[in-house]
């Protein structure tokens, strides 16, 4: 059995005890592949993995998995992001299998910004499951080889599972408790928002 859960570069860097460098690449507001490749070119050789956002700020963009696949073809390792806002558990599990089948090995599990902040405020959110349940879903699919309904998966997706934490969100005292729940759900790594206030 492999010592790695996914074999991704990001997993290997972190498992070796090194500080990992990641960048972010927001997919385009259209199908402009060349623009995405141009953005990827700025990150190539500078980062261990690239976060590929999923309709960030609730604004419609190229899908995260499609942009992740393009970055993979450009020689970058994507950290595919999935939000719970836009998918039910069927679509979530289907997309997890899809990204794994294309060679994507990192996944960051997020709740997603509320749609009222985006360019379709009238859209209905889904939130069939939350980010902690999403983490648990990916772990169940990977480690137990089953879907949420208990049915066996032919080839389980071996993904490196990420969680996010905002260290400055209120109430501040709740942050550690919430992060502990994400780790208990199965997160392999945690990413925070940029920290500019070290004293706080």
KALIN-V624685 format. One record per backbone hydrogen bond with DSSP energy under -1.0 kcal/mol. CO is the residue of the C=O (numbers start at 0). NH is the residue of the N-H. E is the energy in kcal/mol with one decimal. If there is no record, write none. Layout:
BEGIN
co=CO nh=NH e=E
co=CO nh=NH e=E
END
This chain:
BEGIN
co=7 nh=11 e=-2.1
co=8 nh=12 e=-2.6
co=9 nh=13 e=-2.3
co=10 nh=14 e=-2.9
co=11 nh=15 e=-1.7
co=12 nh=17 e=-2.1
co=13 nh=16 e=-1.5
co=20 nh=47 e=-3.7
co=20 nh=48 e=-1.1
co=22 nh=50 e=-3.3
co=27 nh=61 e=-2.5
co=30 nh=32 e=-1.5
co=31 nh=35 e=-1.4
co=32 nh=36 e=-2.5
co=33 nh=37 e=-2.1
co=34 nh=38 e=-2.2
co=35 nh=39 e=-2.3
co=36 nh=40 e=-1.9
co=39 nh=42 e=-1.0
co=39 nh=43 e=-1.6
co=42 nh=45 e=-2.4
co=48 nh=22 e=-1.7
co=49 nh=78 e=-3.6
co=50 nh=24 e=-3.1
co=51 nh=80 e=-1.6
co=54 nh=57 e=-1.5
co=55 nh=58 e=-1.6
co=62 nh=66 e=-2.3
co=63 nh=67 e=-2.5
co=64 nh=68 e=-2.0
co=65 nh=69 e=-1.9
co=66 nh=70 e=-2.3
co=67 nh=71 e=-2.4
co=68 nh=72 e=-2.1
co=69 nh=73 e=-1.2
co=70 nh=75 e=-2.5
co=71 nh=74 e=-1.5
co=76 nh=49 e=-2.6
co=78 nh=51 e=-1.9
co=79 nh=107 e=-3.1
co=81 nh=109 e=-2.6
co=83 nh=126 e=-1.4
co=84 nh=125 e=-3.2
co=87 nh=91 e=-2.5
co=88 nh=92 e=-2.1
co=89 nh=93 e=-2.2
co=90 nh=94 e=-2.6
co=91 nh=95 e=-2.1
co=92 nh=96 e=-2.0
co=93 nh=97 e=-2.1
co=94 nh=98 e=-2.8
co=95 nh=99 e=-1.9
co=96 nh=100 e=-2.2
co=98 nh=103 e=-2.1
co=99 nh=102 e=-1.9
co=104 nh=159 e=-3.1
co=105 nh=79 e=-1.5
co=106 nh=161 e=-3.4
co=107 nh=81 e=-2.3
co=109 nh=83 e=-1.3
co=110 nh=84 e=-1.3
co=113 nh=116 e=-1.9
co=114 nh=117 e=-1.5
co=119 nh=122 e=-2.4
co=129 nh=133 e=-2.3
co=130 nh=134 e=-2.2
co=131 nh=135 e=-2.1
co=132 nh=136 e=-2.3
co=133 nh=137 e=-2.4
co=134 nh=138 e=-2.3
co=135 nh=139 e=-2.6
co=136 nh=140 e=-2.5
co=137 nh=141 e=-2.4
co=138 nh=142 e=-3.3
co=139 nh=143 e=-1.6
co=139 nh=145 e=-1.2
co=144 nh=152 e=-3.0
co=146 nh=149 e=-2.0
co=150 nh=146 e=-2.8
co=156 nh=158 e=-1.4
co=159 nh=106 e=-2.4
co=160 nh=187 e=-2.9
co=160 nh=188 e=-1.6
co=161 nh=108 e=-2.6
co=162 nh=190 e=-2.6
co=164 nh=192 e=-1.0
co=165 nh=168 e=-1.5
co=170 nh=173 e=-1.5
co=171 nh=174 e=-1.3
co=173 nh=177 e=-2.6
co=174 nh=178 e=-2.4
co=175 nh=179 e=-2.4
co=176 nh=180 e=-1.7
co=177 nh=181 e=-1.6
co=178 nh=182 e=-2.2
co=179 nh=183 e=-2.4
co=180 nh=184 e=-1.6
co=181 nh=186 e=-1.8
co=188 nh=162 e=-2.0
co=190 nh=164 e=-2.1
END
